[in-house]
Amino acid sequence: MKKLTYSFIILSIIFFGCKKEEGIIVEEPIEDITGYNMLLMGHSFFKPYANRIGEIAIDAGFVNHTQTFVFEGGSNGLPISLWNDTGTDNQLIKAILDNGDVDVFGMAADDRQIANESLNGHRYWIEYALQNNPGVTIFLSTSAPVYPENWEQMAQDLGYETVQEAYEAHIYQAAHVALIDTLRAEFPSTNIFSIPTGKASINLWQMYQDDLLLDDIEYIGEFENSLFTDAFGHQGEMTAQTGALMWVKGIYNIDLTANTFDTGFNTDLQTVAEDAMNSHDQNYNQ
């Protein structure tokens, strides 16, 4: 796997990154930060982040970031469905992996699946990827529950006081214990981690409830100015930008509080995303 080549050169501070020869300051050349070649596959709750991470990563200085995204709606975008696909999606994913230059392979992980089938889907794809990409890093993006109008009742029915507690428990059991712990045991030399992207939806939902958003945002409405585009819980632009920032944090490990990407919103989405990632179980970070 490519290594991130960080040139920690502080040109504004003369004592670092420079050398002095006969009274002349000679600046060392600046090297670009190397980005990853990524393969992404998933459904409509995965798509908004896959579509935006490239722009944010390149803006952050990862100029060589490249990616291919294979999309299918609903359960067809889950790993087991794409593995069993008899059309062009399966062939495309395998062809990309056959090239042997994939650094990061991202897949969806949520509760709209049978646990055993989910595990098999991730397992099969990881086995295939490792044949020609032995150093590949695997990440799983965990979605928010569907139907946000039901979140509070769902949490209560499960015995939790808050939606946040219910989601944390869900990803711990369904994504971390059932998936990642098992996969890490089977592939001990492979870096496998999760990004709790559903927190983008849940945290912004909570901010909306508490009247903390600094933008005129609808609960459900048009993509550009709403948290959700439908009752099912598909993400609006604000949610999509926040989740994509979480992906950049999880994959490239940058400090989002210093990130200057223009999200198009007054609400500080970098801080929302940074807080969401900092509250993630550290055992399941990269």
C-alpha positions in Angstrom: 0.0 0.0 0.0 1.3 3.4 -0.8 2.4 5.4 2.2 1.2 8.9 2.8 4.3 11.0 2.0 4.0 14.0 4.4 6.5 16.8 3.8 6.3 18.5 7.1 8.0 21.7 5.8 7.2 24.9 7.6 8.4 27.5 5.2 7.2 30.4 7.2 9.4 29.5 10.1 13.0 29.9 9.0 14.4 27.3 11.5 12.7 24.4 9.8 12.7 23.0 6.3 15.5 25.3 5.2 19.3 25.3 5.3 21.7 28.1 5.4 24.7 28.3 3.0 26.9 31.4 3.1 24.1 33.6 4.5 21.6 32.5 1.8 18.4 30.6 2.8 17.8 27.6 0.5 14.3 26.2 0.7 13.9 22.5 0.3 11.4 21.4 -2.4 7.8 20.8 -1.3 6.5 17.4 -2.1 2.8 16.8 -2.7 0.9 14.5 -0.3 0.3 11.2 -2.0 -3.4 10.2 -2.2 -4.8 6.7 -2.4 -6.3 4.8 -5.3 -9.7 3.7 -4.0 -12.3 1.2 -5.0 -15.8 1.9 -3.6 -19.0 0.0 -3.9 -22.3 0.5 -2.2 -25.9 1.6 -2.2 -27.8 4.9 -2.1 -26.9 5.5 1.6 -23.2 5.1 0.6 -23.3 7.0 -2.6 -23.4 10.6 -1.4 -20.1 10.2 0.4 -18.4 8.2 -2.4 -19.4 11.0 -4.8 -17.8 13.8 -2.6 -14.7 12.4 -1.0 -12.6 12.9 -4.1 -13.2 16.6 -4.2 -12.5 17.1 -0.5 -9.4 14.9 -0.5 -7.9 16.7 -3.4 -8.7 20.1 -1.9 -6.9 18.9 1.3 -3.7 18.3 -0.7 -4.0 14.6 -1.6 -3.6 15.5 -5.3 -3.1 11.9 -6.5 -6.3 10.7 -5.0 -8.2 8.5 -7.5 -11.3 6.4 -7.1 -13.8 4.2 -8.9 -17.3 3.9 -7.5 -19.7 1.0 -8.4 -23.3 1.8 -7.4 -26.4 -0.3 -7.0 -29.6 0.7 -5.2 -30.9 -0.8 -2.0 -29.7 -4.3 -1.0 -28.2 -4.7 -4.5 -25.4 -2.5 -3.3 -24.4 -4.7 -0.5 -21.2 -6.8 -0.8 -23.0 -10.2 -1.0 -25.3 -8.9 -3.8 -22.4 -7.5 -5.8 -20.5 -10.7 -5.4 -23.5 -12.7 -6.7 -24.2 -10.2 -9.4 -24.3 -11.8 -12.9 -24.0 -8.5 -14.8 -21.3 -6.0 -15.4 -20.8 -4.7 -11.8 -19.2 -7.9 -10.6 -16.9 -8.0 -13.7 -15.9 -4.4 -13.3 -15.0 -4.7 -9.6 -13.0 -7.8 -10.2 -11.2 -6.2 -13.2 -10.2 -3.2 -11.1 -8.9 -5.6 -8.3 -7.1 -7.7 -10.9 -5.0 -4.6 -11.9 -3.3 -4.9 -8.5 -3.1 -1.2 -7.6 -6.0 -0.7 -5.2 -4.9 0.9 -1.9 -8.3 1.3 -0.2 -11.4 -0.8 -0.7 -14.6 0.6 0.8 -17.9 -1.3 1.2 -21.3 -0.7 2.8 -22.3 -2.3 6.1 -25.8 -1.8 7.6 -28.7 -3.7 9.1 -30.6 -4.2 5.8 -29.1 -7.7 5.4 -28.9 -11.1 6.9 -25.8 -11.2 9.1 -24.3 -14.4 7.7 -24.7 -13.3 4.1 -23.2 -9.9 5.0 -20.1 -11.6 6.5 -19.8 -13.9 3.5 -20.0 -10.9 1.1 -17.3 -9.0 2.8 -15.2 -12.1 3.2 -15.4 -13.1 -0.5 -14.4 -9.6 -1.7 -11.5 -9.3 0.7 -10.2 -12.8 -0.3 -10.4 -11.7 -3.9 -8.8 -8.3 -3.4 -5.8 -9.8 -1.5 -4.9 -12.0 -4.5 -3.4 -9.0 -6.4 -3.5 -6.3 -3.7 -1.9 -7.8 -0.7 -1.5 -4.5 1.1 -5.0 -3.2 0.5 -6.8 -1.5 3.4 -10.5 -2.3 3.9 -13.1 0.1 5.4 -16.8 -0.5 6.1 -19.2 2.5 6.1 -22.0 2.0 8.6 -25.3 3.7 7.6 -27.8 5.4 9.9 -31.1 3.5 10.5 -33.8 4.2 8.0 -37.0 6.3 8.7 -35.6 9.0 11.0 -39.1 9.8 12.2 -39.0 6.5 14.0 -35.6 6.8 15.5 -36.6 7.9 19.0 -39.3 5.2 19.3 -36.9 2.6 18.0 -34.3 3.6 20.6 -36.9 3.4 23.4 -38.2 0.0 22.2 -34.6 -1.3 22.3 -34.1 0.0 25.8 -31.9 3.0 25.1 -32.4 6.6 26.3 -31.1 8.3 23.2 -30.9 7.6 19.4 -27.1 8.0 19.7 -26.8 5.2 22.3 -28.9 2.9 20.1 -26.8 3.6 17.1 -23.5 3.0 19.0 -24.8 -0.3 20.3 -26.0 -1.3 16.8 -22.7 -0.6 15.1 -20.8 -2.3 17.9 -22.7 -5.5 17.6 -23.6 -5.6 13.9 -20.5 -4.0 12.4 -17.7 -4.4 14.9 -18.3 -7.7 16.7 -20.2 -9.6 13.9 -18.2 -8.3 11.0 -14.9 -6.6 11.8 -13.7 -8.8 14.7 -14.4 -11.9 12.6 -12.8 -10.5 9.5 -9.7 -9.3 11.4 -9.3 -12.8 12.8 -9.5 -14.4 9.3 -7.3 -11.7 7.7 -4.8 -10.8 10.5 -2.4 -9.0 8.2 -5.1 -6.8 6.6 -6.1 -3.4 8.0 -9.9 -3.5 8.4 -11.7 -0.6 10.0 -15.1 1.2 10.1 -16.4 4.7 9.5 -19.6 5.4 11.4 -21.0 7.5 8.7 -24.5 7.3 10.1 -23.5 9.7 12.7 -23.6 12.4 10.1 -27.3 12.0 9.8 -27.9 11.4 13.5 -25.8 14.3 14.8 -27.2 16.8 12.3 -30.7 15.5 13.1 -30.0 16.2 16.8 -28.7 19.7 16.0 -31.9 20.3 14.0 -34.0 19.2 17.0 -32.0 21.5 19.3 -32.1 24.5 16.8 -28.3 24.6 16.5 -28.0 24.6 12.8 -26.8 28.0 11.4 -28.5 27.5 8.0 -32.1 27.5 6.9 -32.5 23.8 6.5 -35.7 21.8 6.0 -36.2 18.4 7.7 -37.4 16.7 4.5 -37.3 18.4 1.2 -35.0 19.3 -1.7 -31.5 17.8 -1.7 -29.7 21.2 -1.6 -31.4 22.5 1.6 -32.7 19.6 3.6 -31.4 17.0 6.1 -33.3 14.3 4.3 -34.8 14.0 0.9 -37.5 11.5 1.9 -39.1 9.8 4.8 -36.8 6.8 4.3 -33.8 8.9 5.4 -31.8 9.5 2.2 -29.3 12.2 2.9 -29.5 15.9 1.8 -26.5 17.9 0.8 -25.6 19.0 4.4 -25.6 15.4 5.6 -23.7 14.2 2.5 -20.9 16.8 3.0 -20.6 15.9 6.7 -20.3 12.2 5.9 -17.7 12.8 3.2 -15.6 14.8 5.6 -15.9 11.9 8.0 -14.5 9.6 5.3 -11.6 11.9 4.7 -10.9 11.9 8.4 -11.2 8.1 8.7 -9.1 7.3 5.6 -6.5 10.1 5.6 -6.4 10.9 9.3 -6.5 14.7 8.9 -7.5 17.3 11.5 -10.8 18.5 10.2 -10.8 21.5 12.5 -7.9 22.8 10.3 -9.6 21.9 7.1 -10.7 24.8 4.9 -12.9 23.0 2.3 -15.9 25.2 1.5 -19.0 23.0 2.2 -21.4 25.8 1.2 -23.0 26.0 4.6 -22.7 28.3 7.6 -22.9 25.4 10.0 -19.3 24.3 10.8 -19.6 20.8 9.3 -15.9 20.1 9.8 -16.4 20.3 13.5 -19.5 18.2 13.3 -17.6 15.5 11.4 -14.5 15.8 13.6 -16.6 15.3 16.8 -18.4 12.3 15.2 -15.1 10.6 14.3 -13.5 11.4 17.7 -16.4 9.7 19.4 -16.0 6.6 17.4 -14.6 3.5 19.1 -10.8 3.9 18.7 -10.4 0.1 18.4 -12.2 0.3 15.0 -10.3 3.2 13.6 -7.7 2.6 11.0 
